[in-house]
Amino acid sequence: MPKLKNRLPKVCRDRNQAFSWYNGKRHYHGVWGSLEAEKSYKRFIAALLESPNLPLPSVGCGEVFIAELADGYLDHIEKSQIDEKEYLHFKSAIAYLIEVYGVLAVNEFSPKKLMAVRSQMVKAGTLCRLMINKYIGRIRRIFEWGVREEFVQSNVSNALKSVKDLRKGEEGAYDNPPRKPVPDIVVEATLPFLPPVVSAMVQVQRMLGARPSEVFKMRVGDIDQNRDNGLWYYSPKHKTEKHIGEKSIPLGKPEQKLIAPYLIGKKPEAAIFSPRQAVKERAEQARARRKTKVPPSQQKRDEHRAKNPADRQIGEFYDRDSYRRAVRGYL
């Protein structure tokens, strides 16, 4: 059956908010089931019947809803190819914001209302104090973007800066306990169950006292093997260019022995410790332990994967989540 392109948009529900889809965007009407939402939806349909090209209301009208501003910001950062995790954090912060103030005009938002959103985050009990402070900072950035796009008056965004970060114990917010080093006995008991590449990563991190990111982001070109003192030196890449090369970590003989096998035949930009290598090692270990004959169907799959490596959706670098899963998955 053909899709009806000219059908008027229906009213939908998102948590306690009523909205309608039109031209790929959400248009919010108010609290679900309320008289305000019903009247807003009827005005929305009437405006569409009068002019299909429904414009976004101007700031002067005071009718740009916070939910519309938030959706516009999500579209903006999605087009700018923001990190996926940061995008999800913004979505989570926005969920708290629009749950109460989704249908509020953006220029009616105030520091008191921002503090009320923060109180909702504290009551939810799922975010620690530091994460709540970061979420509030993300909400401020949404309104700063709204000022640049002329959806929000500048005095509104400036006023939100007066809301200070939560301090320890304030409003009942909790802090996560400090992370402690894993006991050596636990590390030693885990290593035999890890693929060789993951085992090497864990040992190198332990020897250097390095951050996880400094290990799983290692590139072949970051290792200087040309010093006369017998040491190698690892220069981690920094987030900002002005700090690149400022930190240099010496690698002794034990670290060199662990890293050297993963340098062979790789380009300077390639990862030293790659999940692709771990998958390959795990498959080799499984084949070595196999006691039955490999069936023809498995042989065909292996041949196909060898000829079409792009079919395997495995990244070249670990990140903090995949590194954690690689260790925990073999405990």
N, C-alpha and C positions, 0 to 999 in steps of 0.2 A: 504494500500500500504506500503511495507517495506521501512524503512528509508535507504537512500543511504549513507553508512558509508564512502566510498572512494571518495566522491565528494570533489573537491577542494573548499577551503573557498572563499566566496564572499567578496567584499569590502562593508563595512557598514559605516554609518555616525553617529557621535556623536558630536552634535553642529556643529563646523566648522572643525572637524577633521575626516579624513578617516582612517578606521582600518579594520582588519580582525580577526575573531575568529579562533584560532587553539590550540588544546589540552587544552581547557578551559581557554585560556588567550588571551588578546588583543594584536595585533601587529599593531602599528600605522604607517601610511604611509605619512602623511603630511596634509596640508590644503585641505579640500574637494574641488574637482573640479580642483585642480592645476595640472600642468604638473609634478611637483615633486612627488605628490601623485600617479599619474598614473605610473611613472617610478618605484617608490618604490614598488607598488603592483606587477608589472611585475617581478621585481627582487625577491620578496617574493615567488611568484608562481614558478619561475624557481628554487629557492633554495629548495622548497618543492618537486618538481619533481625529483631533483637530490638526496635529502636526506630527507625522511619524518620526521626524528627526528631533527627538526630544533633547534639548540642551541641558547641560548641568547648570543648576541655578548659580547665580553669581553670589559673591560674598556679601554684597550689599543687601541682598534679600534675606540673609541670615537663614537660608534653607539648605545649606550644604551639611548633611548629616555626618557625624563622626564615622559611622560605618562606611559611608561612601568615600570619605577621606582615606580611611584605612585601606579599603580595597584599591583605591588609586595608588597608594604608596606601595602595596604589594605588587601591583602591575609594574610600577617603576623599578623596583629593585630586582624583579624577575628578569626584566629586559637588560638590566645592567650586569647580569650573570653573577649575582652574589653567591657566596658559598651556600650550599644547600642547608647546612646546619644552621647558619645564621638566618636564613629565610624561615626555617621552621621555628626558630626562637621568636622572630617577629610575629609569626602567625599565633603563637601561644600568647604573647603579650597582648595582641589585638583581641584575642578571644575574651580576656578579662575586661578589656576596655569597652567592647561593644555589648557585653552581657548586661551592663547597667545603663550605659550612655550611648548606645548605638544610634538612637534616633534623636539625640541632642544635637542642636546646631553647633558647629565647630566653634563659633565665636562666643558661645555661652559656657564653654569649658573653662575651668578655673583651677587654681592650686588646690582648693578644698576638694574638688571632684577628683583630681589626680590622687590625692591622699586617700580618698574613699576607694578608688581602684586598688591602691596599694594595700589597703586593709582587707579587701577581698582576697588578694593573693596570700596574705598572712593567714587568713581564716581557712583557706583551702588546705594549708599544711603540706603542700607538695613541693614548695620551693624554699630553699634556704635564704638567709638574709642577703647574702651577696648576689644571688641570682635575682631576687626581687629588685634590688637596686639597679641591676643591669636591665631588667624589663622596664622599669620606670624610665631609665635613660633612653631606651628604644622608643617609648611612647613620646618622649620629648622630641626625638628626631623626626617622628612622623609629623608633628605639628610644625617643626622648623621647615620641613619640605613643603608643607601646606602654605607657609608664608611665601616661599620662593615661587610657588605656583599660583599665588594670589587667591587661594581659597580661605586662608586664615589671616586675621589681622595680626600684625607683629606684636602688639601689646599682649595678646593671648599667649603666644609662644614665650615671650620674655618673662611673663608672670610664672610660667611653669618652672622656670629655673630656680625659683625661690624655694621649691620643695627640696629639702636636704635629704641625703641618703640616710637610711635607717642605721642606727648604731646598735651595738650589741645589746640584746635584751629588750630593745624598744618594740612596743606593740606586740610583744610575745613572739617575735621572729626568732628562729633558731639558727644556729651555725653548725655546719657539719664538723665532726671531730677531725683533728689534723691527721693527715696520712702518715702512717708509720712504715719503716722499711720492712720488707718481707724477711722473715728469719732465714738464715742460710740453709737450715735443715729442710725447709719447705722448697727452696729453690733447687737444692740437690735432688730431692725426691721427685720433682717435676720434670727435670731435664730429660730423663730417659724416655719419656712419653711424647716428647716434642719432635717434629720434623727437624732435620739438621739445621736448616736455615733459621728457624725460630729459636732453636737451642743456642745457636751462635749469637743471635741478637740479644737474648737474655743474658748470656755470659759477658758479652761486650759491654752492655749497659751496666752490669754489676761491677765489672772491673773499673770502668771509667767514672762511675757515679753520675752518669749522664741522664738527662731527661729522655723519656721515651721518644719524643719527636726528634731528638738529636741522633737517635739510632735509626729509626725507620725512614728518615729523610736522607740518609747517607747516599751520596752519589760517588761514582768512581772518580770523577774529576775533583772532588773535594779532598782527596787523600794525596798528600805530598810525600812521595817515597824517595826524594832526592837529597835528603840531608846526610851529612857526613858522620853524624853521631850514632847512626844505626837505628834511630827512631823514625817512625812515620808521624805525620802531623795531619790532623783532621780539622778543617775549617768549616764549621756549620754555616749554612746560609741563613742570614737574618731576614726578618720581615721587611726592614727598610734598607735601602741600598747603602746609606751612609755608614751602616754598621757592618757591612760585609767584610769578612777577613779580619775583624778585630779579635775574635776568639779563635784560639788555636789549641787543640787538644792533642797531647803527645800519645802515641800508640806504641807500647812496648812489644816485646817478642810474643807474649801470650795473645795479645789482641791481634797482632799481625798474622799469627798462625790461624786464627779464627776467620779473619777477613780475607786473606789471600785467595782461597779457592773461589770466592765470589767476585773477584776482579778480572778473572781470565776471560778474554774475548769480548769484553763489554766496552761500549762507547763511554766517553767521559760523563755524559748526561744521564747514563743509565743508573738505576737503583742498585745498590750493593746487595741489600736484602729484599728480595722481591717475593710477593705471594705466589707469583707464577712458578718460581723455583720451588716453593714449599709444596704446591700442588703436585708438581712433577716428582718431588722426593717422596711424598706420601703415596703416590701411585706405584713408585718403584718398591717401596716397603711392602705395600699390599701384595704385589706380584711375587716378591720374595717369600712371603708367608703363605702364599696360596698352595694348597695341597691337591687341588683338582685341576684338570685340564681346562685351559681357556676355551670357552665355546666360540664357534665361528662368528656369532653376532657381536661378541665383545671384541674380537679381532677386527671386524669391519668398523666398529666405532672408533677403535684406536687408530686405524688407518685414516679414517675421515678426519679425526682431530689433528693428526700429524700433517695432513694436507691443508687443513683449514684452521690454522691457529686463531684467526680472528673470530671464529665462532665462539670461543671461550671468553666469556665476559669477566675477565680477571684483570684487575688493575696491576700496574707495574710497581706501585708503591703501597706500603702499608699506611694506614692512618691509626689514630689512637684507638678507634673502635675495633678495626679489623685485627690490630695487634693484640688487644685484650681478648678478643674472641679466639684468636689462634692459640693463646696460652690457656685460657679457661676451658676450651673445647677438648683439651687432651688431659685434663686433670683426672 
